[in-house]
Amino acid sequence: SPVAADAHLLRGQAFDNLGETTNAARAYLAAFSGSPEGPVAPAALTKLGISLGALGQTQDACVTLAEVATRFPSAPEVGEAQQAMASLGCG
């Protein structure tokens, strides 16, 4: 479905708002995996990385967040991903 990635992203945000970080991360992964080049892909990848960091999976979070700038260098989410990397102490 053309709106599936949007739906997964919104579902992830809802889980985030409820404090259900694991479910949020799964939804963000589904949003990105379902449309890795789509319009919500940079946001989904950024939010996935942030969620992984919140879950204590720092190495995976750093790798995921670094991918945002690599895959989508002109996306507005690059700054957010870089800030999250700095907060996590990514090298």
BELKA-V105518 format. One record per residue. N is the residue number from 1. SS is DSSP state (2 for helix, 1 for strand, 0 for the rest). PSI is psi in degrees with one decimal (999 if undefined). NEAR is the number of other C-alpha atoms within 12 Angstrom. Layout:
BEGIN
n ss psi near
N SS PSI NEAR
N SS PSI NEAR
END
This chain:
BEGIN
n ss psi near
1 0 139.5 10
2 0 -20.4 13
3 0 6.2 15
4 2 -43.8 22
5 2 -41.6 30
6 2 -43.4 28
7 2 -43.9 22
8 2 -40.7 34
9 2 -45.9 37
10 2 -36.5 26
11 2 -41.1 27
12 2 -42.7 35
13 2 -38.0 29
14 2 -44.7 20
15 2 -40.2 22
16 2 -45.7 25
17 2 -26.8 13
18 0 -4.0 13
19 0 15.6 16
20 0 76.3 19
21 2 -39.9 28
22 2 -46.3 27
23 2 -35.4 26
24 2 -46.3 33
25 2 -41.3 39
26 2 -40.7 30
27 2 -41.5 32
28 2 -39.2 42
29 2 -41.9 34
30 2 -39.9 28
31 2 -43.9 37
32 2 -46.8 35
33 2 -35.6 24
34 2 -23.1 26
35 0 70.9 26
36 0 -10.7 22
37 0 5.6 19
38 0 176.1 23
39 0 -26.0 23
40 0 0.6 34
41 2 -45.4 34
42 2 -41.3 40
43 2 -42.7 40
44 2 -42.5 46
45 2 -41.0 50
46 2 -48.3 43
47 2 -33.0 44
48 2 -47.2 46
49 2 -42.9 45
50 2 -41.5 43
51 2 -42.0 38
52 2 -40.4 31
53 2 -42.0 30
54 2 -26.5 26
55 0 1.5 23
56 0 8.8 16
57 0 66.4 21
58 2 -44.2 25
59 2 -47.1 21
60 2 -38.2 24
61 2 -45.8 34
62 2 -43.1 34
63 2 -44.9 28
64 2 -45.7 36
65 2 -35.9 42
66 2 -30.1 33
67 2 -25.6 29
68 2 -49.9 38
69 2 -32.4 27
70 2 -47.1 19
71 2 -33.9 22
72 0 64.1 26
73 0 -24.1 17
74 0 5.1 12
75 0 143.6 25
76 0 -20.6 18
77 2 -12.2 30
78 2 -43.9 29
79 2 -42.6 21
80 2 -41.8 24
81 2 -41.3 37
82 2 -38.7 30
83 2 -42.2 21
84 2 -39.3 30
85 2 -41.6 33
86 2 -40.9 19
87 2 -33.9 19
88 2 -11.5 27
89 0 30.0 16
90 0 141.1 22
91 0 999 14
END
